[in-house]
Structure formats: structure tokens, C-alpha cells
Amino acid sequence: MATQHDSARQSDKSRPALRLDSSQPIRTVRPGFDRQADRDRRQRIAEAAYFLAEARAFAPGHEEEDWLAAEARVDALDSFLA
């Protein structure tokens, strides 16, 4: 009696094997992505979040709120300067 696994194996055999062209590099990030710019952005967000937390005496429970507010501020500044 054929099971689902058997039918899955049969359908796998009917598909052509995936072949990678070894002459083409495999991209791990999208084209145009700048890792250093992303690191710099994250660092600026972290610093801004720290100052927001410091302004409320580091009261716990607002970490995500601080990060999102800092992210919005950094992105607004970046778009203003662009």
C-alpha cells in the first residue's frame, strides 16, 4: 500500500534536480545592500534608545518602545538629510 511518503518520493523523482552554476557567486544579501551603513544605522538607533531610556531613569518595561521611538527618530533624520 502506497503512503504519502511514497507518493512524495515519486513526485520528487519526476522533478529535475536543482543545479547551481558554480561560475555565478551566490548572493547572501539583496543587491545594493550596504552592511556598513546598516551597522551604523543600528548603532545610532541603539545610542538614541539608550538616551531615551536614560531620560526616564531606565525604568524597566519600555525597551521596545524606546527602540521603536529611536528608530523613527533616526529614520526621520536620515530622510531629512538625504
N, C-alpha and C positions, 0 to 999 in steps of 0.2 A: 504494500500500500504506500503510495507517494505521500510525503508530508510537505508542509510548507517549505521546510529547509531544502528538500529535494527539488521542488519547483524553483526555488530561488537560485540554487546552484545551476540548474539547467538554463535559466534565463541569463545568468552571469556568463555562461559559456558562449551564448549567442551574441553577446556584445563584443565589439572589438576591444583589444587591450589598449589602455591609455599609454601612449608613448610620448615622452618628453624629448624635445630636440635639445641635445646637450650643448649645441652651439649657442643657444639663447640663454642668458642668465635668468634665473628665477627671481622675480621681484618679490620682496617681502613687505614693501610698503607701496602706497599709491604713488604714481609719478608726480613729481613736483613737491612731495612732502619733504620738509626740512626738519630733520631730527633736532638740530641745534636750536632752531627757532622754537620748536615745541618744548624743549628743555628750558629755554629761557622764559617762555610764557608760563610754564608750570612753576618755575622758581619765583617769578613776580607774583603769581596768584598766591603761592604759599606765604610769601612775605606780607602781602596785603591781608590775608586771612589772619596771620599772626597779630598784626596791628589791630584788626577788628576785635580779636579775642582779648588782646591786652586792654583795649578801651573799656571792656566790660568786666575787667578783673579776672579773666579766664574762667568765668562761671561755666561749669560743665553743661553739656546737653545742647550746645549751639554750634558744634563743629561743622556740620554740614551747611547750616545757614551761613556761617562765616565764609566757608569755601565758595559757596554759590554767589554770595554778595561780592566777594573779592574777584571771582571770575568775571562777573558782569562789569565790574569797575575796570579791570584790566582790558577786557574786550572793547569797552566803550572808549577807553583812552587810545587803544590801538587803532580803532576805526577813525577816531578824530584826527590822529596823527598821520593816517595813511593818505 
